[in-house]
Amino acid sequence: MTITAENVNGGAESVVDAEFVRDFARKVRENVQRVFVGKDEAIELAIIAMLGRGHVLLEDVPGTGKTTLAKTIAASLGLDFKRVQFTPDLVPSDVLGVNIYNAGSGNFEFKSGPIFTQILLADEINRATPRTQSALLEAMQEQQVSIDGVTMALGSPFLVLATLNPVEMEGTFMLPEAQLDRFLLKLTIGYPSDEEESRMLRRFQTGDGAVTVEVCAEAEDVEKARDIVEHIQIADHVREYLVAVVRATRNNAQIRLGASPRASLALQHAAQAKAAINGREYVMPDDIKSMASAVLSHRVVLESSMQMRRRDAGQVVDDVVAQIPVPIER
C-alpha cells in the first residue's frame, strides 16, 4: 500500500512507499544470510540502524561474526568499507586524517583517514583512549569532521559499527555516556544454535570459506529507503506511549540515570524503520516495545545494587516497558 504524507520540510506531499523499504530490507537480509548464517534478528537490527540514520554498537565475544556482518552488509550495498583496529596508541589523526607538508609545493596536503568511508568498523573501540574515542563524536552526530579549523563533510550513507569485547577488561577504557548516546542501538550476536552451527560448518567445509556476495542494492536505494522511513506516520497516542516508556526509565528505582531526550528521538526513528521493513506506513506500539531494549539499554545507568547483582540493563528496560499500559486506539 502507498499513501501520501505531508512533508514537514516544505509542506508538499511525499509518497510513503513502505513496500519499497520492506523489499529493500528483504533483499539485503537474504543476501547477508548467504554468508552470515543464522542470527536474523542481528541482521534486521543492523538494517534498522542504517535506515534510521544511526550507528550500531556490537557487544559480543570474539569469533561470533561481528566483522563478517559489517563487511557483508557493505558488500551487499556496494558501499565503501574500512576497518580500524582500535588500540591504546591510536590517536585521533589515525582515524580522521592529517595535514602533511609537501616540500615540493610548499603547501599542506590533507591525507584523509579511514573515517572517510561509508561503513566504518571500529573494532574494539573501548581499547582506544577517550581522546581517540571522542574523535568519532562529531562524525557520528553531524556526519562531518573538523580538522585544523576546517570542516569536511562525510559521504552518505555513513554508518559506524563499533565492537566491544565484554569479557576482556584489561587495557580497555570505558565509553563515556556521551559516546554511547550516539549509537542508535546496541545488539549482541551470541553463539549460534546447534542447527545454525552445523549449517555454517557444511557451508564452509572446503576452501577458505569465501562466499561471493553480490550487490543487491545501491547507495541510492539506501537514501530512498531512509527518506521513506522518515515519513512513516506516528499517531499521537502511540507517540505518547513512546514518551511514557522513556520517561519511565528516569523514575525507576533500579536505574540511576535514565534515557535522554536523544533516546526518545532514537526510539522514534528505530520504530519507524521497524514498521517500514514490515511493510507498514504507520508505527504500532509493538514496534516501540520490540525496539526499546536495543535502543535504551546502553543509554541507562543502573544503580550499583543492580550492577552488583549482575542485572542486565536490557532486562531492566524490558521490565520497565512491561509496566507501561499499551494504548488502544478507539
Helices and strands as residue ranges (DSSP letters): E 2-6, E 13-17, H 18-33, H 40-51, E 56-59, H 66-77, E 81-85, H 92-96, E 97-102, E 107-112, E 119-123, G 125-127, H 130-133, G 134-136, H 137-142, E 144-147, E 150-153, E 159-164, H 177-180, E 185-187, H 194-203, H 219-230, H 236-248, G 249-251, E 255-257, H 261-277, H 285-296, G 297-299, E 301-302, H 304-308, H 313-322
